[in-house]
């Protein structure tokens, strides 16, 4: 016996034919069909969802902010994992954060979320850190503001060797250091020190910006540097206290470009970070981060005062950008590190 069967919910029509004719509206899907032929019948189950109305329209999620606040960490004290007078910050290829304390001489290692990994002091000298850098092999370089040297440690905190910079006593507190991907060490301090370059074997290999040099004569004088960085591009980035700008040099000391802050509100930069796409800088008078492309074109200024204190006061701030795409800002007055996830195009 042939019969017609109507599934009203799905508006399904089966006509009396051996194979059947199925007509569905465009916005319907099969719920099930029954076909009867003679005394036997078969059940054909499609088990598909019925969609008799238009699918709901979902609003697109708004894009995340360029700087997404994650958390803040750090506690004041003079013991391991604590900050008394944090002075400098660095990071390595695994996004481990290093903070040097000028008061206690401690070098601290943390995870990006602030979990303590290691704290150590120099077992040979009473180290007074002025700056810190970490190379591609996670060796730790600490500029000593008392002796004018750079102490070099293995990643576990064991003393390895020492670089003598020949900085005069009046220059030592202003020492800043950076290390490139090949282990070349750059040291800068106030005039007449300039920028001095040392090979991985700790031999002098160039200088510029200070006293006349036979190795490089650029005509550019560096007076009172406040931050130093080497980018993945091998270029050297330095800021000075008198100008709201970053000077960019190649490895031989030739000035490539000058990157200027697009405002006169923050004349003194104290922190520089460079990744594969951007240059970042932070100043003393306001917790804002300035961002440029590597070619020096200005991109944006991000006000972080909703999370970072000290707007309107003079605070030394340091920044790092990790391979995981996070920016961390050290507020030396608050003895806190503030972490942001970057969403920059």
Number of C-alpha atoms within 10 A of each C-alpha: 9 13 14 13 15 14 14 8 11 19 15 21 17 18 17 16 12 10 9 12 12 11 11 13 10 9 12 17 18 19 17 15 18 15 20 16 13 8 7 8 11 10 10 10 11 11 11 10 11 14 14 14 9 8 8 6 6 6 6 6 6 6 7 11 12 14 18 15 17 12 15 18 14 19 13 14 13 15 11 17 22 21 25 21 20 30 24 27 26 26 26 20 14 13 18 19 25 24 26 29 26 21 15 21 22 27 26 23 26 19 15 24 17 19 14 16 15 17 19 15 20 17 10 7 11 13 25 24 31 25 28 28 27 26 21 14 13 17 18 27 26 27 31 25 23 16 20 25 21 27 21 22 19 14 16 14 19 15 16 13 12 15 18 14 21 12 21 14 11 13 19 23 21 21 29 28 25 27 26 22 15 12 18 19 26 24 22 32 28 24 18 19 25 21 26 20 24 19 14 14 10 16 13 15 15 18 26 27 24 22 15 15 12 9 12 14 17 17 12 14 17 22 18 21 23 23 27 28 23 26 21 13 14 15 19 27 24 24 26 21 16 13 16 21 19 24 18 23 20 15 17 17 22 18 17 13 14 16 21 18 23 14 9 10 11 18 18 22 29 23 26 26 23 25 18 11 14 20 24 22 26 26 26 22 19 21 27 18 21 21 22 20 17 18 13 16 13 17 15 15 17 15 15 19 12 9 13 19 16 16 16 10 11 15 19 22 26 26 26 25 26 22 15 12 13 19 22 24 23 26 23 19 16 19 18 21 24 22 25 19 20 17 13 14 7
